[in-house]
């Protein structure tokens, strides 16, 4: 399984959004009303599930793409292709 990293706290800082209250205001401006507790949880730990409307509002509020919020770590290029191709016989 490819690991997925939640980069919301880093992205917030890069956008000058240093407090959950700042994010709350930006999300409200983007049309999403979440409780302060829900926003705190989004910032402090990666969500297990994320509604598309929440993802869209986060992207609008922080002027980013989903790929900016969700990063993956792919296997190293040096380990790719080291396995021999499967052997097939026709017969």
GULOTOR-635672 format. One record per atom (N, C-alpha, C): residue number from 1; atom name; y, x, z. Coordinates in steps of 0.1 Angstrom, whole numbers, plus 2048, in hexadecimal, padded with zeros to 3 digits. Layout:
(rec NUM, CA, (Y, X, Z))
...
This chain:
(rec 1, N, (7F4, 808, 800))
(rec 1, CA, (800, 800, 800))
(rec 1, C, (80C, 809, 800))
(rec 2, N, (816, 805, 7F8))
(rec 2, CA, (822, 80D, 7F7))
(rec 2, C, (82B, 809, 802))
(rec 3, N, (830, 812, 80A))
(rec 3, CA, (839, 80F, 815))
(rec 3, C, (847, 80A, 810))
(rec 4, N, (84C, 800, 817))
(rec 4, CA, (859, 7FA, 813))
(rec 4, C, (862, 7FC, 81F))
(rec 5, N, (86E, 802, 81C))
(rec 5, CA, (878, 805, 827))
(rec 5, C, (884, 7FB, 826))
(rec 6, N, (888, 7F6, 831))
(rec 6, CA, (893, 7ED, 833))
(rec 6, C, (8A0, 7F5, 835))
(rec 7, N, (8A9, 7F6, 82C))
(rec 7, CA, (8B5, 7FE, 82E))
(rec 7, C, (8C1, 7F7, 831))
(rec 8, N, (8C0, 7EB, 837))
(rec 8, CA, (8CC, 7E3, 83A))
(rec 8, C, (8D6, 7EB, 843))
(rec 9, N, (8D1, 7F1, 84E))
(rec 9, CA, (8DB, 7F8, 857))
(rec 9, C, (8E3, 803, 850))
(rec 10, N, (8DC, 80B, 848))
(rec 10, CA, (8E2, 816, 841))
(rec 10, C, (8EC, 810, 836))
(rec 11, N, (8E8, 806, 82F))
(rec 11, CA, (8F0, 800, 825))
(rec 11, C, (8FD, 7FA, 82B))
(rec 12, N, (8FB, 7F4, 837))
(rec 12, CA, (907, 7EE, 83D))
(rec 12, C, (911, 7F9, 840))
(rec 13, N, (90D, 804, 846))
(rec 13, CA, (916, 80F, 849))
(rec 13, C, (91D, 814, 83D))
(rec 14, N, (915, 815, 832))
(rec 14, CA, (91B, 81A, 825))
(rec 14, C, (926, 811, 820))
(rec 15, N, (925, 804, 823))
(rec 15, CA, (92E, 7FA, 81F))
(rec 15, C, (939, 7F7, 829))
(rec 16, N, (93A, 7FF, 834))
(rec 16, CA, (944, 7FD, 83E))
(rec 16, C, (942, 7F1, 847))
(rec 17, N, (936, 7ED, 848))
(rec 17, CA, (932, 7E2, 850))
(rec 17, C, (92A, 7E7, 85D))
(rec 18, N, (931, 7EA, 868))
(rec 18, CA, (92C, 7F1, 873))
(rec 18, C, (926, 7E8, 87E))
(rec 19, N, (929, 7DB, 87E))
(rec 19, CA, (924, 7D2, 888))
(rec 19, C, (91D, 7C6, 882))
(rec 20, N, (914, 7C0, 88A))
(rec 20, CA, (90E, 7B4, 885))
(rec 20, C, (918, 7A9, 883))
(rec 21, N, (922, 7A9, 88B))
(rec 21, CA, (92D, 79F, 889))
(rec 21, C, (933, 7A0, 87B))
(rec 22, N, (935, 7AD, 876))
(rec 22, CA, (93A, 7AF, 869))
(rec 22, C, (931, 7A9, 85E))
(rec 23, N, (924, 7AB, 860))
(rec 23, CA, (91A, 7A6, 857))
(rec 23, C, (91A, 797, 857))
(rec 24, N, (91B, 791, 863))
(rec 24, CA, (91B, 783, 865))
(rec 24, C, (926, 77D, 85D))
(rec 25, N, (932, 783, 85E))
(rec 25, CA, (93E, 77E, 856))
(rec 25, C, (93B, 77F, 847))
(rec 26, N, (936, 78A, 843))
(rec 26, CA, (934, 78C, 834))
(rec 26, C, (929, 782, 82F))
(rec 27, N, (91F, 77F, 837))
(rec 27, CA, (914, 776, 833))
(rec 27, C, (91A, 768, 833))
(rec 28, N, (923, 764, 83C))
(rec 28, CA, (929, 757, 83C))
(rec 28, C, (932, 756, 82F))
(rec 29, N, (939, 760, 82C))
(rec 29, CA, (941, 760, 820))
(rec 29, C, (938, 75E, 813))
(rec 30, N, (92C, 764, 814))
(rec 30, CA, (923, 762, 809))
(rec 30, C, (91B, 755, 809))
(rec 31, N, (91E, 74D, 813))
(rec 31, CA, (918, 73F, 813))
(rec 31, C, (90B, 73E, 81B))
(rec 32, N, (908, 748, 823))
(rec 32, CA, (8FC, 747, 82B))
(rec 32, C, (900, 747, 83A))
(rec 33, N, (8FB, 73D, 841))
(rec 33, CA, (8FE, 73C, 84F))
(rec 33, C, (8F1, 740, 857))
(rec 34, N, (8F1, 74B, 85D))
(rec 34, CA, (8E6, 74F, 866))
(rec 34, C, (8EC, 751, 874))
(rec 35, N, (8E3, 74F, 87E))
(rec 35, CA, (8E7, 751, 88C))
(rec 35, C, (8EA, 760, 88E))
(rec 36, N, (8F2, 763, 898))
(rec 36, CA, (8F4, 771, 89B))
(rec 36, C, (8E7, 779, 89F))
(rec 37, N, (8DE, 771, 8A5))
(rec 37, CA, (8D1, 777, 8A9))
(rec 37, C, (8C9, 77B, 89D))
(rec 38, N, (8C9, 772, 893))
(rec 38, CA, (8C1, 774, 887))
(rec 38, C, (8C7, 780, 87F))
(rec 39, N, (8D4, 782, 87F))
(rec 39, CA, (8DA, 78D, 878))
(rec 39, C, (8D7, 79A, 880))
(rec 40, N, (8D8, 799, 88D))
(rec 40, CA, (8D4, 7A5, 896))
(rec 40, C, (8C6, 7AA, 893))
(rec 41, N, (8BD, 7A0, 892))
(rec 41, CA, (8AF, 7A4, 88F))
(rec 41, C, (8AD, 7AA, 881))
(rec 42, N, (8B5, 7A5, 877))
(rec 42, CA, (8B4, 7AA, 869))
(rec 42, C, (8B9, 7B9, 869))
(rec 43, N, (8C3, 7BC, 872))
(rec 43, CA, (8C9, 7C9, 872))
(rec 43, C, (8BF, 7D3, 87A))
(rec 44, N, (8BA, 7CE, 885))
(rec 44, CA, (8B2, 7D7, 88E))
(rec 44, C, (8A4, 7DA, 889))
(rec 45, N, (89E, 7D0, 882))
(rec 45, CA, (890, 7D3, 87E))
(rec 45, C, (88D, 7CC, 870))
(rec 46, N, (885, 7D2, 868))
(rec 46, CA, (882, 7CD, 85B))
(rec 46, C, (87B, 7BF, 85C))
(rec 47, N, (880, 7B6, 854))
(rec 47, CA, (87A, 7A8, 855))
(rec 47, C, (86C, 7A8, 84F))
(rec 48, N, (863, 7A0, 855))
(rec 48, CA, (855, 79E, 84F))
(rec 48, C, (856, 796, 843))
(rec 49, N, (85F, 78C, 843))
(rec 49, CA, (861, 783, 838))
(rec 49, C, (870, 782, 836))
(rec 50, N, (874, 780, 82A))
(rec 50, CA, (883, 77F, 827))
(rec 50, C, (885, 774, 81C))
(rec 51, N, (88C, 76A, 81F))
(rec 51, CA, (88F, 75F, 816))
(rec 51, C, (898, 765, 80A))
(rec 52, N, (895, 760, 7FE))
(rec 52, CA, (89D, 765, 7F3))
(rec 52, C, (8AC, 761, 7F4))
(rec 53, N, (8B0, 756, 7FB))
(rec 53, CA, (8BE, 753, 7FD))
(rec 53, C, (8C4, 75D, 806))
(rec 54, N, (8BD, 761, 810))
(rec 54, CA, (8C2, 76C, 81A))
(rec 54, C, (8C3, 779, 812))
(rec 55, N, (8BA, 77D, 80A))
(rec 55, CA, (8BA, 789, 803))
(rec 55, C, (8C6, 789, 7F9))
(rec 56, N, (8C8, 77D, 7F2))
(rec 56, CA, (8D4, 77C, 7E9))
(rec 56, C, (8E1, 77D, 7F1))
(rec 57, N, (8E2, 777, 7FC))
(rec 57, CA, (8EE, 777, 804))
(rec 57, C, (8F1, 785, 809))
(rec 58, N, (8E7, 78C, 80D))
(rec 58, CA, (8E8, 79A, 812))
(rec 58, C, (8EE, 7A3, 806))
(rec 59, N, (8E8, 7A1, 7FA))
(rec 59, CA, (8EC, 7A8, 7EF))
(rec 59, C, (8FB, 7A5, 7EB))
(rec 60, N, (8FE, 798, 7EC))
(rec 60, CA, (90C, 795, 7E9))
(rec 60, C, (916, 79A, 7F4))
(rec 61, N, (912, 799, 800))
(rec 61, CA, (91A, 79D, 80B))
(rec 61, C, (91D, 7AD, 80B))
(rec 62, N, (912, 7B4, 807))
(rec 62, CA, (913, 7C3, 807))
(rec 62, C, (915, 7C9, 7F9))
(rec 63, N, (917, 7C0, 7EF))
(rec 63, CA, (918, 7C4, 7E1))
(rec 63, C, (90E, 7CF, 7DE))
(rec 64, N, (901, 7CA, 7DE))
(rec 64, CA, (8F6, 7D3, 7DB))
(rec 64, C, (8EB, 7CB, 7D4))
(rec 65, N, (8E0, 7D1, 7D1))
(rec 65, CA, (8D5, 7CB, 7CB))
(rec 65, C, (8C9, 7CA, 7D5))
(rec 66, N, (8BF, 7C2, 7D2))
(rec 66, CA, (8B4, 7C2, 7DB))
(rec 66, C, (8AD, 7D0, 7DC))
(rec 67, N, (8AE, 7D8, 7D1))
(rec 67, CA, (8A8, 7E5, 7D1))
(rec 67, C, (8B0, 7EF, 7DB))
(rec 68, N, (8BC, 7EB, 7DE))
(rec 68, CA, (8C4, 7F3, 7E7))
(rec 68, C, (8BF, 7F0, 7F6))
(rec 69, N, (8BB, 7E4, 7F8))
(rec 69, CA, (8B7, 7E0, 806))
(rec 69, C, (8A8, 7E3, 808))
(rec 70, N, (8A0, 7E3, 7FE))
(rec 70, CA, (892, 7E5, 7FF))
(rec 70, C, (88E, 7F2, 7F7))
(rec 71, N, (88B, 7FC, 7FE))
(rec 71, CA, (887, 809, 7F7))
(rec 71, C, (878, 80B, 7F9))
(rec 72, N, (873, 811, 7EF))
(rec 72, CA, (865, 815, 7F0))
(rec 72, C, (863, 824, 7EF))
(rec 73, N, (858, 828, 7F4))
(rec 73, CA, (855, 836, 7F2))
(rec 73, C, (848, 837, 7EA))
(rec 74, N, (84A, 83D, 7DE))
(rec 74, CA, (83F, 83E, 7D5))
(rec 74, C, (837, 84B, 7D7))
(rec 75, N, (82A, 84B, 7D4))
(rec 75, CA, (823, 858, 7D6))
(rec 75, C, (82A, 863, 7CE))
(rec 76, N, (828, 86F, 7D4))
(rec 76, CA, (82E, 87B, 7CD))
(rec 76, C, (829, 87D, 7BF))
(rec 77, N, (831, 881, 7B7))
(rec 77, CA, (82D, 884, 7A9))
(rec 77, C, (822, 88E, 7A8))
(rec 78, N, (822, 898, 7B2))
(rec 78, CA, (818, 8A2, 7B1))
(rec 78, C, (80A, 89D, 7B4))
(rec 79, N, (809, 892, 7BB))
(rec 79, CA, (7FC, 88C, 7BE))
(rec 79, C, (7F7, 882, 7B3))
(rec 80, N, (800, 87E, 7AA))
(rec 80, CA, (7FD, 875, 7A0))
(rec 80, C, (7F5, 87C, 795))
(rec 81, N, (7EB, 875, 790))
(rec 81, CA, (7E3, 87A, 785))
(rec 81, C, (7DA, 885, 788))
(rec 82, N, (7D7, 887, 795))
(rec 82, CA, (7CE, 892, 799))
(rec 82, C, (7BF, 88D, 798))
(rec 83, N, (7BD, 880, 798))
(rec 83, CA, (7AF, 87B, 797))
(rec 83, C, (7AB, 87B, 788))
(rec 84, N, (79F, 87F, 785))
(rec 84, CA, (79B, 87F, 777))
(rec 84, C, (79A, 870, 773))
(rec 85, N, (79C, 86E, 766))
(rec 85, CA, (79B, 861, 760))
(rec 85, C, (78C, 85C, 762))
(rec 86, N, (78A, 84F, 763))
(rec 86, CA, (77D, 84A, 764))
(rec 86, C, (775, 84D, 757))
(rec 87, N, (768, 84F, 759))
(rec 87, CA, (75F, 852, 74E))
(rec 87, C, (758, 845, 749))
(rec 88, N, (75A, 843, 73C))
(rec 88, CA, (754, 837, 736))
(rec 88, C, (74A, 83B, 72C))
(rec 89, N, (73F, 834, 72B))
(rec 89, CA, (735, 837, 720))
(rec 89, C, (733, 82A, 718))
(rec 90, N, (732, 82B, 70B))
(rec 90, CA, (72F, 820, 703))
(rec 90, C, (720, 820, 700))
(rec 91, N, (71A, 815, 701))
(rec 91, CA, (70C, 816, 6FD))
(rec 91, C, (706, 80A, 6FC))
